[in-house]
Amino acid sequence: MRKFLILLGLLVVIGLAGLWWLGTKAEQGKPAPGEIRIEVEDVV
């Protein structure tokens, strides 16, 4: 039981770290103020 709880806690920490990392990547991808991005559909 103790190993299970340690593994579960470790997975939660890794999941939160992954979400934080994705959040920082999304912040970096935002366009600058005044920059216009055009979405292109049906490229493939």
TABELWO-V536159 format. One record per backbone hydrogen bond with DSSP energy under -0.5 kcal/mol. CO is the residue of the C=O (numbers start at 1). NH is the residue of the N-H. If there is no record, write none. Layout:
BEGIN
CO:NH / CO:NH
END
This chain:
BEGIN
1:5 / 2:6 / 3:7 / 4:8 / 5:9 / 6:10 / 7:11 / 8:12 / 9:13 / 10:14 / 11:15 / 12:16 / 13:17 / 14:18 / 15:19 / 16:20 / 17:21 / 18:22 / 19:23 / 20:24 / 21:25 / 22:26 / 23:27 / 24:28 / 25:29 / 27:30 / 32:35 / 37:39 / 39:41
END
